[in-house]
């Protein structure tokens, strides 16, 4: 509720958006000599609902007009918005029947992969993946499906040949999906790992791949929601609809697809292209030559040596005399050192990073 010259009051309601995901997947591994062959697939079903509640209970405006000396004149010296509210006389009111689509996506995937150990120093990975981004469907076909630019418009204008209008899923032979499915999403993948020297563990890695990115586009819900405005005044400027019954004739129902090509005529419309192409991404990369874990082990050994030296210096400073770190320490000092060492190891593992000696 809004009051002229006063702070309004409202309840912010968010749309209800429940969803559920189902996935079935499986794979088979077969080893043939130097080849590790893997076959598999997956089938996903995603369901999503969006129950709109915005302005479902209506919005109401009160001004000083109905309590002023003349409601046809904006008189700043008379009238009060709270007074109009107490009388139930509104200056404007509207309420919305929101769209409530229930959407379903289906997404099948199959793949095959071969890890080929060509030699002791060379491994080759080859794979092929196929996806089909099936179009989004609404349970009761409550969505648009593009725009027909060539269809004759139901609106006639002398001297003009008007064309164009919205299309709806599942109507007049149109598919139930929001867009045409993507069926040619073949995605080759490959990689190589090569040990450059037989006596030095230095490895070069590289790979390439082609990817299709799903978009999950919804057709749109124009025509499946509608706003009803209250008639608050008579032609001779007397209050008509009041707060106790702001919409005596009820709320206007959405037309859905019944208006056909005439939906949204004279207003702003939006739609998605049902012939859109799925996003494609090609990746080619290489990882520079890197050392195997032996180099990391050398760094760990050095670190431990530095920690021992640092620990001995700490005991010298704390005791004020030279104390040799080792089994010759008093029991309390050894216990404190062990507890500190255990705590350091435990903390290091919390973030998932572990160092192997």
FENGIHU-V174951 format. One record per pair of residues at least 12 apart in sequence whose ideal C-beta (glycine too) atoms are under 8 Angstrom apart, sorted by the first residue. I is the first residue (numbers start at 1). J is the second residue. Records with the same first field share a line. If there is no record, write none. Layout:
I = J, J
This chain:
1 = 59, 60, 61, 62, 85
2 = 59, 60, 61, 62
3 = 62, 81, 82, 85
4 = 61, 62, 63, 64, 81
5 = 64, 81
6 = 81, 82
10 = 59
11 = 57
13 = 53, 54, 56
14 = 53
15 = 50, 51, 52, 53, 54, 98
16 = 49, 50, 51, 53
17 = 48, 49, 50, 51
18 = 48, 49
19 = 46, 47, 48, 49
20 = 46, 47
21 = 44, 45, 46, 47
22 = 44, 45, 46
23 = 42, 43, 44, 45
24 = 42, 43
25 = 40, 41, 42, 43
26 = 40, 41, 42
27 = 39, 40, 41
28 = 40
34 = 116, 117, 118
35 = 114, 115, 116, 117
36 = 114, 115, 116, 117
37 = 112, 113, 114
38 = 111, 112, 113, 114, 115
39 = 111, 112, 113
40 = 110, 111
41 = 108, 109, 110, 111
42 = 108, 109
43 = 106, 107, 108, 109
44 = 105, 106, 107, 108, 109
45 = 104, 105, 106, 107
46 = 104, 105, 106, 107, 216
47 = 102, 103, 104, 105
48 = 102, 103, 104, 105
49 = 100, 101, 102, 103
50 = 99, 100, 101, 103
51 = 98, 100
52 = 96, 98, 99, 100, 225
53 = 98
54 = 96, 98
55 = 94, 95, 96, 98, 227
56 = 95, 96, 97, 98
57 = 95
58 = 93, 94, 95, 246, 247
59 = 93, 94, 95
60 = 90, 92, 93, 243, 246
61 = 90, 91, 92, 93
62 = 81, 82, 84, 85, 89, 90, 91
63 = 79, 81, 84, 91
64 = 78, 79, 80, 81, 83, 84
65 = 79, 84, 91
66 = 79, 83, 84, 87, 89, 91, 239
67 = 79, 80, 83, 84, 87, 89
71 = 233, 237
72 = 237
85 = 243
87 = 239, 242
88 = 242, 243, 244
89 = 232, 239, 242, 243
90 = 230, 232, 241, 242, 243, 246
91 = 232
92 = 229, 230, 232
93 = 229, 230, 232, 241, 246, 247
94 = 227, 228, 229, 230
95 = 227, 228, 246, 247, 251
96 = 225, 226, 227, 228
97 = 225, 226, 228, 251, 252, 253, 254
98 = 225
99 = 142, 221, 224, 225, 254
101 = 138, 142, 143, 218, 221, 224
102 = 138, 139, 140
103 = 136, 137, 138, 139, 218
104 = 136, 137, 138, 139
105 = 134, 136, 216
106 = 134
107 = 131, 132, 133, 134, 214
108 = 131, 132, 134
109 = 129, 130, 131
110 = 129, 130
111 = 127, 128, 129, 130
112 = 127, 128
113 = 125, 126, 127, 128, 189
114 = 126, 127
120 = 195, 198
121 = 194, 195, 196, 198
122 = 192, 193, 194, 195
123 = 192, 193, 194
124 = 190, 191, 192
125 = 189, 190, 191, 192, 193, 207
126 = 189, 190
127 = 188, 189, 190
128 = 186, 187, 188, 189
129 = 186, 187, 189
130 = 185, 186, 187
131 = 182, 185, 187, 212, 214
132 = 181, 182, 183, 185
133 = 181, 182, 185, 212, 214, 215, 278
134 = 177, 181
135 = 175, 176, 177, 178, 179, 180, 181, 274
136 = 177, 178, 179, 216, 217, 218, 219
137 = 169, 176, 177, 178
138 = 169, 176, 178, 219
141 = 168, 169, 170, 171, 176, 257
142 = 221, 224, 256
143 = 168, 169, 178, 218, 219, 220, 221, 224
144 = 166, 167, 168, 169, 178, 219, 220, 221, 222, 223, 271, 272
145 = 167, 168, 169, 174, 175, 177, 178, 179, 219, 274
146 = 166, 167, 179, 219, 271, 272, 273, 274, 275
147 = 164, 165, 166, 167, 269, 271
148 = 164, 165, 166, 167, 261
149 = 163, 164
150 = 163, 164
151 = 163, 164, 165, 261
153 = 165, 261, 262, 265
154 = 260, 261, 262, 265
155 = 262, 265
164 = 261
165 = 260, 261, 262, 263, 265
166 = 222, 223, 260, 261, 263, 264, 269, 271
168 = 223, 256, 257, 260, 263
169 = 219
171 = 257, 260
172 = 260
175 = 274
177 = 274
178 = 217, 218, 219, 272, 274
179 = 217, 219, 272, 273, 274, 275, 276
180 = 274, 275
182 = 212, 277, 278
185 = 212, 278
186 = 210
187 = 209, 210, 211, 212
188 = 208, 209, 210
189 = 207, 208, 209, 210
190 = 207, 208, 209
191 = 205, 206, 207, 208
192 = 204, 205, 206, 207
193 = 205
196 = 289
201 = 291, 292, 294
202 = 289, 290, 291, 292
203 = 289, 290, 292
204 = 286, 287, 288, 289
205 = 286, 287, 290
206 = 285, 286, 287
207 = 283, 284, 285, 286
208 = 282, 283, 284, 285
209 = 282, 283
210 = 280, 281, 282, 283
211 = 280, 281, 282, 283
212 = 278, 279, 280, 281
213 = 278, 279, 280, 281
214 = 278
215 = 276, 278, 279
217 = 272, 276
218 = 272
219 = 271, 272, 274
220 = 270, 271, 272
222 = 263, 264, 269, 270, 271
223 = 254, 255, 256, 257, 259, 263, 264
224 = 254, 256
225 = 254
226 = 251, 252, 253, 254, 255
227 = 252
228 = 247, 251, 252
230 = 246, 247
293 = 356
296 = 355, 356
297 = 356, 357
300 = 355, 356, 357
301 = 357
304 = 357
308 = 325
311 = 325, 337
312 = 324, 325
315 = 329, 333
325 = 337
